[in-house]
């Protein structure tokens, strides 16, 4: 199933829907990733799921744009792009975020709530702690020397050796 950039917003890449749309799923990728992370999902999801994948500036087809470097600006851009889609309210909407995408998902929903906008039916968040969790338990690895950082990343078993 191919993903297509929406004319209204370069921020959202939409999948071709199999059958009549019954549900909308907005997917927020992890840091450093892009909409293509969800490219294979459309074919694997049940018929009738309309999938939208977030494409941040500086990624894939938006490579020439300046990447966003702070959360507030990212959420502001995501909310504006989401609203620009002018979607009807007839379908239940879900947000899914993975890792940093989970934080973006949560903060986007909060911004929509503050603005009195329609909220997603559910937030589905993976690979990130809850906002109210004790983040002091999360190891800080960004300051490690390269050899130790590489060892730590390998221990997560999610980064190829290359």
Chimera marker file (.cmm) of the C-alpha trace (Angstrom):
<marker_set name="trace">
<marker id="1" x="0.000" y="0.000" z="0.000" r="1" g="1" b="0" radius="0.5"/>
<marker id="2" x="1.583" y="3.283" z="-1.033" r="1" g="1" b="0" radius="0.5"/>
<marker id="3" x="1.766" y="6.453" z="0.994" r="1" g="1" b="0" radius="0.5"/>
<marker id="4" x="0.874" y="9.725" z="-0.678" r="1" g="1" b="0" radius="0.5"/>
<marker id="5" x="1.669" y="13.298" z="0.362" r="1" g="1" b="0" radius="0.5"/>
<marker id="6" x="-1.471" y="15.318" z="0.943" r="1" g="1" b="0" radius="0.5"/>
<marker id="7" x="-1.757" y="18.539" z="-1.019" r="1" g="1" b="0" radius="0.5"/>
<marker id="8" x="-3.225" y="20.345" z="2.005" r="1" g="1" b="0" radius="0.5"/>
<marker id="9" x="-0.290" y="19.510" z="4.248" r="1" g="1" b="0" radius="0.5"/>
<marker id="10" x="3.207" y="18.161" z="3.641" r="1" g="1" b="0" radius="0.5"/>
<marker id="11" x="3.202" y="17.164" z="7.330" r="1" g="1" b="0" radius="0.5"/>
<marker id="12" x="0.895" y="14.177" z="6.790" r="1" g="1" b="0" radius="0.5"/>
<marker id="13" x="1.455" y="11.299" z="4.393" r="1" g="1" b="0" radius="0.5"/>
<marker id="14" x="-1.777" y="9.400" z="3.785" r="1" g="1" b="0" radius="0.5"/>
<marker id="15" x="-2.113" y="5.745" z="2.896" r="1" g="1" b="0" radius="0.5"/>
<marker id="16" x="-4.418" y="4.455" z="0.215" r="1" g="1" b="0" radius="0.5"/>
<marker id="17" x="-7.404" y="3.068" z="2.116" r="1" g="1" b="0" radius="0.5"/>
<marker id="18" x="-8.729" y="-0.399" z="1.388" r="1" g="1" b="0" radius="0.5"/>
<marker id="19" x="-12.514" y="-0.229" z="1.399" r="1" g="1" b="0" radius="0.5"/>
<marker id="20" x="-14.612" y="2.499" z="2.956" r="1" g="1" b="0" radius="0.5"/>
<marker id="21" x="-12.803" y="4.469" z="5.673" r="1" g="1" b="0" radius="0.5"/>
<marker id="22" x="-14.174" y="3.622" z="9.127" r="1" g="1" b="0" radius="0.5"/>
<marker id="23" x="-11.306" y="4.793" z="11.361" r="1" g="1" b="0" radius="0.5"/>
<marker id="24" x="-8.462" y="7.311" z="11.107" r="1" g="1" b="0" radius="0.5"/>
<marker id="25" x="-5.059" y="6.473" z="12.544" r="1" g="1" b="0" radius="0.5"/>
<marker id="26" x="-2.440" y="9.228" z="12.843" r="1" g="1" b="0" radius="0.5"/>
<marker id="27" x="1.076" y="7.825" z="13.363" r="1" g="1" b="0" radius="0.5"/>
<marker id="28" x="3.980" y="9.772" z="14.883" r="1" g="1" b="0" radius="0.5"/>
<marker id="29" x="7.442" y="8.226" z="14.223" r="1" g="1" b="0" radius="0.5"/>
<marker id="30" x="10.437" y="8.073" z="16.538" r="1" g="1" b="0" radius="0.5"/>
<marker id="31" x="13.160" y="10.718" z="16.538" r="1" g="1" b="0" radius="0.5"/>
<marker id="32" x="15.310" y="10.593" z="13.439" r="1" g="1" b="0" radius="0.5"/>
<marker id="33" x="12.725" y="8.582" z="11.542" r="1" g="1" b="0" radius="0.5"/>
<marker id="34" x="10.022" y="9.585" z="9.103" r="1" g="1" b="0" radius="0.5"/>
<marker id="35" x="6.630" y="8.715" z="7.654" r="1" g="1" b="0" radius="0.5"/>
<marker id="36" x="8.069" y="5.779" z="5.717" r="1" g="1" b="0" radius="0.5"/>
<marker id="37" x="8.377" y="3.935" z="9.049" r="1" g="1" b="0" radius="0.5"/>
<marker id="38" x="4.641" y="3.281" z="8.691" r="1" g="1" b="0" radius="0.5"/>
<marker id="39" x="4.692" y="2.572" z="4.942" r="1" g="1" b="0" radius="0.5"/>
<marker id="40" x="3.981" y="-1.140" z="5.331" r="1" g="1" b="0" radius="0.5"/>
<marker id="41" x="1.248" y="-0.681" z="7.887" r="1" g="1" b="0" radius="0.5"/>
<marker id="42" x="-1.554" y="0.199" z="5.478" r="1" g="1" b="0" radius="0.5"/>
<marker id="43" x="-1.535" y="-3.276" z="3.928" r="1" g="1" b="0" radius="0.5"/>
<marker id="44" x="-1.308" y="-4.955" z="7.347" r="1" g="1" b="0" radius="0.5"/>
<marker id="45" x="-4.093" y="-2.975" z="9.014" r="1" g="1" b="0" radius="0.5"/>
<marker id="46" x="-7.728" y="-4.076" z="8.747" r="1" g="1" b="0" radius="0.5"/>
<marker id="47" x="-9.758" y="-2.825" z="5.819" r="1" g="1" b="0" radius="0.5"/>
<marker id="48" x="-11.192" y="0.644" z="6.389" r="1" g="1" b="0" radius="0.5"/>
<marker id="49" x="-8.302" y="2.142" z="8.382" r="1" g="1" b="0" radius="0.5"/>
<marker id="50" x="-7.263" y="5.498" z="6.955" r="1" g="1" b="0" radius="0.5"/>
<marker id="51" x="-3.621" y="5.943" z="7.987" r="1" g="1" b="0" radius="0.5"/>
<marker id="52" x="-1.810" y="9.272" z="8.171" r="1" g="1" b="0" radius="0.5"/>
<marker id="53" x="1.932" y="9.279" z="8.954" r="1" g="1" b="0" radius="0.5"/>
<marker id="54" x="3.677" y="12.370" z="10.283" r="1" g="1" b="0" radius="0.5"/>
<marker id="55" x="6.428" y="13.793" z="8.058" r="1" g="1" b="0" radius="0.5"/>
<marker id="56" x="8.467" y="16.360" z="9.980" r="1" g="1" b="0" radius="0.5"/>
<marker id="57" x="10.548" y="19.058" z="8.241" r="1" g="1" b="0" radius="0.5"/>
<marker id="58" x="14.054" y="17.825" z="7.420" r="1" g="1" b="0" radius="0.5"/>
<marker id="59" x="12.919" y="14.233" z="6.719" r="1" g="1" b="0" radius="0.5"/>
<marker id="60" x="12.625" y="12.345" z="3.410" r="1" g="1" b="0" radius="0.5"/>
<marker id="61" x="10.617" y="14.431" z="0.912" r="1" g="1" b="0" radius="0.5"/>
<marker id="62" x="11.025" y="17.451" z="3.248" r="1" g="1" b="0" radius="0.5"/>
<marker id="63" x="14.832" y="17.078" z="3.501" r="1" g="1" b="0" radius="0.5"/>
<marker id="64" x="15.495" y="20.600" z="2.207" r="1" g="1" b="0" radius="0.5"/>
<marker id="65" x="13.460" y="22.150" z="5.031" r="1" g="1" b="0" radius="0.5"/>
<marker id="66" x="15.032" y="23.165" z="8.321" r="1" g="1" b="0" radius="0.5"/>
<marker id="67" x="14.412" y="20.562" z="11.031" r="1" g="1" b="0" radius="0.5"/>
<marker id="68" x="12.505" y="21.654" z="14.118" r="1" g="1" b="0" radius="0.5"/>
<marker id="69" x="14.671" y="21.665" z="17.207" r="1" g="1" b="0" radius="0.5"/>
<marker id="70" x="12.207" y="22.092" z="20.084" r="1" g="1" b="0" radius="0.5"/>
<marker id="71" x="9.028" y="20.435" z="21.266" r="1" g="1" b="0" radius="0.5"/>
<marker id="72" x="6.813" y="23.532" z="21.396" r="1" g="1" b="0" radius="0.5"/>
<marker id="73" x="7.520" y="24.450" z="17.764" r="1" g="1" b="0" radius="0.5"/>
<marker id="74" x="7.006" y="20.852" z="16.650" r="1" g="1" b="0" radius="0.5"/>
<marker id="75" x="3.632" y="20.608" z="18.390" r="1" g="1" b="0" radius="0.5"/>
<marker id="76" x="2.551" y="23.983" z="17.015" r="1" g="1" b="0" radius="0.5"/>
<marker id="77" x="3.371" y="22.840" z="13.460" r="1" g="1" b="0" radius="0.5"/>
<marker id="78" x="1.726" y="19.437" z="13.916" r="1" g="1" b="0" radius="0.5"/>
<marker id="79" x="-1.489" y="20.951" z="15.305" r="1" g="1" b="0" radius="0.5"/>
<marker id="80" x="-1.685" y="23.534" z="12.508" r="1" g="1" b="0" radius="0.5"/>
<marker id="81" x="-1.136" y="20.835" z="9.881" r="1" g="1" b="0" radius="0.5"/>
<marker id="82" x="-3.684" y="18.527" z="11.536" r="1" g="1" b="0" radius="0.5"/>
<marker id="83" x="-6.292" y="21.280" z="11.556" r="1" g="1" b="0" radius="0.5"/>
<marker id="84" x="-5.500" y="22.192" z="7.932" r="1" g="1" b="0" radius="0.5"/>
<marker id="85" x="-6.685" y="18.743" z="6.859" r="1" g="1" b="0" radius="0.5"/>
<marker id="86" x="-10.239" y="19.854" z="7.686" r="1" g="1" b="0" radius="0.5"/>
<marker id="87" x="-11.344" y="16.283" z="8.272" r="1" g="1" b="0" radius="0.5"/>
<marker id="88" x="-14.977" y="15.536" z="8.935" r="1" g="1" b="0" radius="0.5"/>
<marker id="89" x="-15.881" y="14.459" z="12.448" r="1" g="1" b="0" radius="0.5"/>
<marker id="90" x="-17.695" y="11.338" z="11.254" r="1" g="1" b="0" radius="0.5"/>
<marker id="91" x="-14.828" y="8.879" z="11.818" r="1" g="1" b="0" radius="0.5"/>
<marker id="92" x="-13.227" y="7.940" z="15.136" r="1" g="1" b="0" radius="0.5"/>
<marker id="93" x="-9.626" y="9.130" z="15.226" r="1" g="1" b="0" radius="0.5"/>
<marker id="94" x="-6.693" y="7.520" z="17.020" r="1" g="1" b="0" radius="0.5"/>
<marker id="95" x="-3.140" y="8.792" z="17.553" r="1" g="1" b="0" radius="0.5"/>
<marker id="96" x="-0.197" y="6.375" z="17.739" r="1" g="1" b="0" radius="0.5"/>
<marker id="97" x="3.271" y="7.529" z="18.729" r="1" g="1" b="0" radius="0.5"/>
<marker id="98" x="6.501" y="5.594" z="19.009" r="1" g="1" b="0" radius="0.5"/>
<marker id="99" x="9.342" y="6.778" z="21.288" r="1" g="1" b="0" radius="0.5"/>
<marker id="100" x="9.722" y="10.551" z="20.742" r="1" g="1" b="0" radius="0.5"/>
<marker id="101" x="6.607" y="10.227" z="18.584" r="1" g="1" b="0" radius="0.5"/>
<marker id="102" x="4.797" y="9.164" z="21.773" r="1" g="1" b="0" radius="0.5"/>
<marker id="103" x="5.715" y="12.441" z="23.425" r="1" g="1" b="0" radius="0.5"/>
<marker id="104" x="4.642" y="14.356" z="20.301" r="1" g="1" b="0" radius="0.5"/>
<marker id="105" x="1.362" y="12.425" z="20.301" r="1" g="1" b="0" radius="0.5"/>
<marker id="106" x="0.670" y="13.302" z="23.924" r="1" g="1" b="0" radius="0.5"/>
<marker id="107" x="1.614" y="16.971" z="23.567" r="1" g="1" b="0" radius="0.5"/>
<marker id="108" x="-0.400" y="17.322" z="20.339" r="1" g="1" b="0" radius="0.5"/>
<marker id="109" x="-3.489" y="15.949" z="22.085" r="1" g="1" b="0" radius="0.5"/>
<marker id="110" x="-2.916" y="18.364" z="24.998" r="1" g="1" b="0" radius="0.5"/>
<marker id="111" x="-2.639" y="21.296" z="22.595" r="1" g="1" b="0" radius="0.5"/>
<marker id="112" x="-5.850" y="20.257" z="20.840" r="1" g="1" b="0" radius="0.5"/>
<marker id="113" x="-7.626" y="20.009" z="24.210" r="1" g="1" b="0" radius="0.5"/>
<marker id="114" x="-6.388" y="23.458" z="25.292" r="1" g="1" b="0" radius="0.5"/>
<marker id="115" x="-7.693" y="24.891" z="22.003" r="1" g="1" b="0" radius="0.5"/>
<marker id="116" x="-11.093" y="23.250" z="22.485" r="1" g="1" b="0" radius="0.5"/>
<marker id="117" x="-10.650" y="21.069" z="19.376" r="1" g="1" b="0" radius="0.5"/>
<marker id="118" x="-11.940" y="17.558" z="18.794" r="1" g="1" b="0" radius="0.5"/>
<marker id="119" x="-9.690" y="15.035" z="20.491" r="1" g="1" b="0" radius="0.5"/>
<marker id="120" x="-8.664" y="11.598" z="19.293" r="1" g="1" b="0" radius="0.5"/>
<marker id="121" x="-10.698" y="8.748" z="20.734" r="1" g="1" b="0" radius="0.5"/>
<marker id="122" x="-7.496" y="7.151" z="22.089" r="1" g="1" b="0" radius="0.5"/>
<marker id="123" x="-3.784" y="7.800" z="22.352" r="1" g="1" b="0" radius="0.5"/>
<marker id="124" x="-1.681" y="4.727" z="21.669" r="1" g="1" b="0" radius="0.5"/>
<marker id="125" x="1.885" y="5.223" z="22.840" r="1" g="1" b="0" radius="0.5"/>
<marker id="126" x="4.829" y="2.825" z="22.693" r="1" g="1" b="0" radius="0.5"/>
<marker id="127" x="8.493" y="2.896" z="23.722" r="1" g="1" b="0" radius="0.5"/>
<marker id="128" x="8.326" y="6.011" z="25.861" r="1" g="1" b="0" radius="0.5"/>
<marker id="129" x="7.597" y="6.494" z="29.549" r="1" g="1" b="0" radius="0.5"/>
<marker id="130" x="4.387" y="8.134" z="30.730" r="1" g="1" b="0" radius="0.5"/>
<marker id="131" x="4.705" y="11.923" z="31.162" r="1" g="1" b="0" radius="0.5"/>
<marker id="132" x="4.171" y="11.645" z="34.908" r="1" g="1" b="0" radius="0.5"/>
<marker id="133" x="6.644" y="8.785" z="35.387" r="1" g="1" b="0" radius="0.5"/>
<marker id="134" x="9.859" y="9.109" z="37.353" r="1" g="1" b="0" radius="0.5"/>
<marker id="135" x="12.226" y="10.000" z="34.531" r="1" g="1" b="0" radius="0.5"/>
<marker id="136" x="15.177" y="9.980" z="36.919" r="1" g="1" b="0" radius="0.5"/>
<marker id="137" x="15.222" y="6.181" z="36.499" r="1" g="1" b="0" radius="0.5"/>
<marker id="138" x="15.925" y="6.522" z="32.775" r="1" g="1" b="0" radius="0.5"/>
<marker id="139" x="19.686" y="6.320" z="32.183" r="1" g="1" b="0" radius="0.5"/>
<marker id="140" x="21.262" y="9.460" z="30.753" r="1" g="1" b="0" radius="0.5"/>
<marker id="141" x="23.548" y="8.264" z="27.984" r="1" g="1" b="0" radius="0.5"/>
<marker id="142" x="23.978" y="11.310" z="25.746" r="1" g="1" b="0" radius="0.5"/>
<marker id="143" x="27.085" y="12.428" z="27.637" r="1" g="1" b="0" radius="0.5"/>
<marker id="144" x="28.921" y="9.083" z="27.489" r="1" g="1" b="0" radius="0.5"/>
<marker id="145" x="32.184" y="8.757" z="25.558" r="1" g="1" b="0" radius="0.5"/>
<marker id="146" x="31.626" y="7.142" z="22.149" r="1" g="1" b="0" radius="0.5"/>
<marker id="147" x="32.786" y="3.618" z="23.068" r="1" g="1" b="0" radius="0.5"/>
<marker id="148" x="30.486" y="3.495" z="26.119" r="1" g="1" b="0" radius="0.5"/>
<marker id="149" x="27.588" y="5.016" z="24.165" r="1" g="1" b="0" radius="0.5"/>
<marker id="150" x="27.997" y="2.398" z="21.430" r="1" g="1" b="0" radius="0.5"/>
<marker id="151" x="28.033" y="-0.395" z="24.023" r="1" g="1" b="0" radius="0.5"/>
<marker id="152" x="24.863" y="1.000" z="25.638" r="1" g="1" b="0" radius="0.5"/>
<marker id="153" x="23.084" y="1.328" z="22.274" r="1" g="1" b="0" radius="0.5"/>
<marker id="154" x="24.012" y="-2.247" z="21.384" r="1" g="1" b="0" radius="0.5"/>
<marker id="155" x="22.538" y="-3.440" z="24.688" r="1" g="1" b="0" radius="0.5"/>
<marker id="156" x="19.136" y="-2.111" z="23.552" r="1" g="1" b="0" radius="0.5"/>
<marker id="157" x="19.285" y="-4.540" z="20.591" r="1" g="1" b="0" radius="0.5"/>
<marker id="158" x="17.535" y="-2.065" z="18.308" r="1" g="1" b="0" radius="0.5"/>
<marker id="159" x="20.446" y="-0.448" z="16.512" r="1" g="1" b="0" radius="0.5"/>
<marker id="160" x="22.325" y="-2.317" z="13.785" r="1" g="1" b="0" radius="0.5"/>
<marker id="161" x="26.062" y="-2.714" z="14.415" r="1" g="1" b="0" radius="0.5"/>
<marker id="162" x="26.847" y="-0.773" z="11.249" r="1" g="1" b="0" radius="0.5"/>
<link id1="1" id2="2" r="1" g="1" b="0" radius="0.2"/>
<link id1="2" id2="3" r="1" g="1" b="0" radius="0.2"/>
<link id1="3" id2="4" r="1" g="1" b="0" radius="0.2"/>
<link id1="4" id2="5" r="1" g="1" b="0" radius="0.2"/>
<link id1="5" id2="6" r="1" g="1" b="0" radius="0.2"/>
<link id1="6" id2="7" r="1" g="1" b="0" radius="0.2"/>
<link id1="7" id2="8" r="1" g="1" b="0" radius="0.2"/>
<link id1="8" id2="9" r="1" g="1" b="0" radius="0.2"/>
<link id1="9" id2="10" r="1" g="1" b="0" radius="0.2"/>
<link id1="10" id2="11" r="1" g="1" b="0" radius="0.2"/>
<link id1="11" id2="12" r="1" g="1" b="0" radius="0.2"/>
<link id1="12" id2="13" r="1" g="1" b="0" radius="0.2"/>
<link id1="13" id2="14" r="1" g="1" b="0" radius="0.2"/>
<link id1="14" id2="15" r="1" g="1" b="0" radius="0.2"/>
<link id1="15" id2="16" r="1" g="1" b="0" radius="0.2"/>
<link id1="16" id2="17" r="1" g="1" b="0" radius="0.2"/>
<link id1="17" id2="18" r="1" g="1" b="0" radius="0.2"/>
<link id1="18" id2="19" r="1" g="1" b="0" radius="0.2"/>
<link id1="19" id2="20" r="1" g="1" b="0" radius="0.2"/>
<link id1="20" id2="21" r="1" g="1" b="0" radius="0.2"/>
<link id1="21" id2="22" r="1" g="1" b="0" radius="0.2"/>
<link id1="22" id2="23" r="1" g="1" b="0" radius="0.2"/>
<link id1="23" id2="24" r="1" g="1" b="0" radius="0.2"/>
<link id1="24" id2="25" r="1" g="1" b="0" radius="0.2"/>
<link id1="25" id2="26" r="1" g="1" b="0" radius="0.2"/>
<link id1="26" id2="27" r="1" g="1" b="0" radius="0.2"/>
<link id1="27" id2="28" r="1" g="1" b="0" radius="0.2"/>
<link id1="28" id2="29" r="1" g="1" b="0" radius="0.2"/>
<link id1="29" id2="30" r="1" g="1" b="0" radius="0.2"/>
<link id1="30" id2="31" r="1" g="1" b="0" radius="0.2"/>
<link id1="31" id2="32" r="1" g="1" b="0" radius="0.2"/>
<link id1="32" id2="33" r="1" g="1" b="0" radius="0.2"/>
<link id1="33" id2="34" r="1" g="1" b="0" radius="0.2"/>
<link id1="34" id2="35" r="1" g="1" b="0" radius="0.2"/>
<link id1="35" id2="36" r="1" g="1" b="0" radius="0.2"/>
<link id1="36" id2="37" r="1" g="1" b="0" radius="0.2"/>
<link id1="37" id2="38" r="1" g="1" b="0" radius="0.2"/>
<link id1="38" id2="39" r="1" g="1" b="0" radius="0.2"/>
<link id1="39" id2="40" r="1" g="1" b="0" radius="0.2"/>
<link id1="40" id2="41" r="1" g="1" b="0" radius="0.2"/>
<link id1="41" id2="42" r="1" g="1" b="0" radius="0.2"/>
<link id1="42" id2="43" r="1" g="1" b="0" radius="0.2"/>
<link id1="43" id2="44" r="1" g="1" b="0" radius="0.2"/>
<link id1="44" id2="45" r="1" g="1" b="0" radius="0.2"/>
<link id1="45" id2="46" r="1" g="1" b="0" radius="0.2"/>
<link id1="46" id2="47" r="1" g="1" b="0" radius="0.2"/>
<link id1="47" id2="48" r="1" g="1" b="0" radius="0.2"/>
<link id1="48" id2="49" r="1" g="1" b="0" radius="0.2"/>
<link id1="49" id2="50" r="1" g="1" b="0" radius="0.2"/>
<link id1="50" id2="51" r="1" g="1" b="0" radius="0.2"/>
<link id1="51" id2="52" r="1" g="1" b="0" radius="0.2"/>
<link id1="52" id2="53" r="1" g="1" b="0" radius="0.2"/>
<link id1="53" id2="54" r="1" g="1" b="0" radius="0.2"/>
<link id1="54" id2="55" r="1" g="1" b="0" radius="0.2"/>
<link id1="55" id2="56" r="1" g="1" b="0" radius="0.2"/>
<link id1="56" id2="57" r="1" g="1" b="0" radius="0.2"/>
<link id1="57" id2="58" r="1" g="1" b="0" radius="0.2"/>
<link id1="58" id2="59" r="1" g="1" b="0" radius="0.2"/>
<link id1="59" id2="60" r="1" g="1" b="0" radius="0.2"/>
<link id1="60" id2="61" r="1" g="1" b="0" radius="0.2"/>
<link id1="61" id2="62" r="1" g="1" b="0" radius="0.2"/>
<link id1="62" id2="63" r="1" g="1" b="0" radius="0.2"/>
<link id1="63" id2="64" r="1" g="1" b="0" radius="0.2"/>
<link id1="64" id2="65" r="1" g="1" b="0" radius="0.2"/>
<link id1="65" id2="66" r="1" g="1" b="0" radius="0.2"/>
<link id1="66" id2="67" r="1" g="1" b="0" radius="0.2"/>
<link id1="67" id2="68" r="1" g="1" b="0" radius="0.2"/>
<link id1="68" id2="69" r="1" g="1" b="0" radius="0.2"/>
<link id1="69" id2="70" r="1" g="1" b="0" radius="0.2"/>
<link id1="70" id2="71" r="1" g="1" b="0" radius="0.2"/>
<link id1="71" id2="72" r="1" g="1" b="0" radius="0.2"/>
<link id1="72" id2="73" r="1" g="1" b="0" radius="0.2"/>
<link id1="73" id2="74" r="1" g="1" b="0" radius="0.2"/>
<link id1="74" id2="75" r="1" g="1" b="0" radius="0.2"/>
<link id1="75" id2="76" r="1" g="1" b="0" radius="0.2"/>
<link id1="76" id2="77" r="1" g="1" b="0" radius="0.2"/>
<link id1="77" id2="78" r="1" g="1" b="0" radius="0.2"/>
<link id1="78" id2="79" r="1" g="1" b="0" radius="0.2"/>
<link id1="79" id2="80" r="1" g="1" b="0" radius="0.2"/>
<link id1="80" id2="81" r="1" g="1" b="0" radius="0.2"/>
<link id1="81" id2="82" r="1" g="1" b="0" radius="0.2"/>
<link id1="82" id2="83" r="1" g="1" b="0" radius="0.2"/>
<link id1="83" id2="84" r="1" g="1" b="0" radius="0.2"/>
<link id1="84" id2="85" r="1" g="1" b="0" radius="0.2"/>
<link id1="85" id2="86" r="1" g="1" b="0" radius="0.2"/>
<link id1="86" id2="87" r="1" g="1" b="0" radius="0.2"/>
<link id1="87" id2="88" r="1" g="1" b="0" radius="0.2"/>
<link id1="88" id2="89" r="1" g="1" b="0" radius="0.2"/>
<link id1="89" id2="90" r="1" g="1" b="0" radius="0.2"/>
<link id1="90" id2="91" r="1" g="1" b="0" radius="0.2"/>
<link id1="91" id2="92" r="1" g="1" b="0" radius="0.2"/>
<link id1="92" id2="93" r="1" g="1" b="0" radius="0.2"/>
<link id1="93" id2="94" r="1" g="1" b="0" radius="0.2"/>
<link id1="94" id2="95" r="1" g="1" b="0" radius="0.2"/>
<link id1="95" id2="96" r="1" g="1" b="0" radius="0.2"/>
<link id1="96" id2="97" r="1" g="1" b="0" radius="0.2"/>
<link id1="97" id2="98" r="1" g="1" b="0" radius="0.2"/>
<link id1="98" id2="99" r="1" g="1" b="0" radius="0.2"/>
<link id1="99" id2="100" r="1" g="1" b="0" radius="0.2"/>
<link id1="100" id2="101" r="1" g="1" b="0" radius="0.2"/>
<link id1="101" id2="102" r="1" g="1" b="0" radius="0.2"/>
<link id1="102" id2="103" r="1" g="1" b="0" radius="0.2"/>
<link id1="103" id2="104" r="1" g="1" b="0" radius="0.2"/>
<link id1="104" id2="105" r="1" g="1" b="0" radius="0.2"/>
<link id1="105" id2="106" r="1" g="1" b="0" radius="0.2"/>
<link id1="106" id2="107" r="1" g="1" b="0" radius="0.2"/>
<link id1="107" id2="108" r="1" g="1" b="0" radius="0.2"/>
<link id1="108" id2="109" r="1" g="1" b="0" radius="0.2"/>
<link id1="109" id2="110" r="1" g="1" b="0" radius="0.2"/>
<link id1="110" id2="111" r="1" g="1" b="0" radius="0.2"/>
<link id1="111" id2="112" r="1" g="1" b="0" radius="0.2"/>
<link id1="112" id2="113" r="1" g="1" b="0" radius="0.2"/>
<link id1="113" id2="114" r="1" g="1" b="0" radius="0.2"/>
<link id1="114" id2="115" r="1" g="1" b="0" radius="0.2"/>
<link id1="115" id2="116" r="1" g="1" b="0" radius="0.2"/>
<link id1="116" id2="117" r="1" g="1" b="0" radius="0.2"/>
<link id1="117" id2="118" r="1" g="1" b="0" radius="0.2"/>
<link id1="118" id2="119" r="1" g="1" b="0" radius="0.2"/>
<link id1="119" id2="120" r="1" g="1" b="0" radius="0.2"/>
<link id1="120" id2="121" r="1" g="1" b="0" radius="0.2"/>
<link id1="121" id2="122" r="1" g="1" b="0" radius="0.2"/>
<link id1="122" id2="123" r="1" g="1" b="0" radius="0.2"/>
<link id1="123" id2="124" r="1" g="1" b="0" radius="0.2"/>
<link id1="124" id2="125" r="1" g="1" b="0" radius="0.2"/>
<link id1="125" id2="126" r="1" g="1" b="0" radius="0.2"/>
<link id1="126" id2="127" r="1" g="1" b="0" radius="0.2"/>
<link id1="127" id2="128" r="1" g="1" b="0" radius="0.2"/>
<link id1="128" id2="129" r="1" g="1" b="0" radius="0.2"/>
<link id1="129" id2="130" r="1" g="1" b="0" radius="0.2"/>
<link id1="130" id2="131" r="1" g="1" b="0" radius="0.2"/>
<link id1="131" id2="132" r="1" g="1" b="0" radius="0.2"/>
<link id1="132" id2="133" r="1" g="1" b="0" radius="0.2"/>
<link id1="133" id2="134" r="1" g="1" b="0" radius="0.2"/>
<link id1="134" id2="135" r="1" g="1" b="0" radius="0.2"/>
<link id1="135" id2="136" r="1" g="1" b="0" radius="0.2"/>
<link id1="136" id2="137" r="1" g="1" b="0" radius="0.2"/>
<link id1="137" id2="138" r="1" g="1" b="0" radius="0.2"/>
<link id1="138" id2="139" r="1" g="1" b="0" radius="0.2"/>
<link id1="139" id2="140" r="1" g="1" b="0" radius="0.2"/>
<link id1="140" id2="141" r="1" g="1" b="0" radius="0.2"/>
<link id1="141" id2="142" r="1" g="1" b="0" radius="0.2"/>
<link id1="142" id2="143" r="1" g="1" b="0" radius="0.2"/>
<link id1="143" id2="144" r="1" g="1" b="0" radius="0.2"/>
<link id1="144" id2="145" r="1" g="1" b="0" radius="0.2"/>
<link id1="145" id2="146" r="1" g="1" b="0" radius="0.2"/>
<link id1="146" id2="147" r="1" g="1" b="0" radius="0.2"/>
<link id1="147" id2="148" r="1" g="1" b="0" radius="0.2"/>
<link id1="148" id2="149" r="1" g="1" b="0" radius="0.2"/>
<link id1="149" id2="150" r="1" g="1" b="0" radius="0.2"/>
<link id1="150" id2="151" r="1" g="1" b="0" radius="0.2"/>
<link id1="151" id2="152" r="1" g="1" b="0" radius="0.2"/>
<link id1="152" id2="153" r="1" g="1" b="0" radius="0.2"/>
<link id1="153" id2="154" r="1" g="1" b="0" radius="0.2"/>
<link id1="154" id2="155" r="1" g="1" b="0" radius="0.2"/>
<link id1="155" id2="156" r="1" g="1" b="0" radius="0.2"/>
<link id1="156" id2="157" r="1" g="1" b="0" radius="0.2"/>
<link id1="157" id2="158" r="1" g="1" b="0" radius="0.2"/>
<link id1="158" id2="159" r="1" g="1" b="0" radius="0.2"/>
<link id1="159" id2="160" r="1" g="1" b="0" radius="0.2"/>
<link id1="160" id2="161" r="1" g="1" b="0" radius="0.2"/>
<link id1="161" id2="162" r="1" g="1" b="0" radius="0.2"/>
</marker_set>
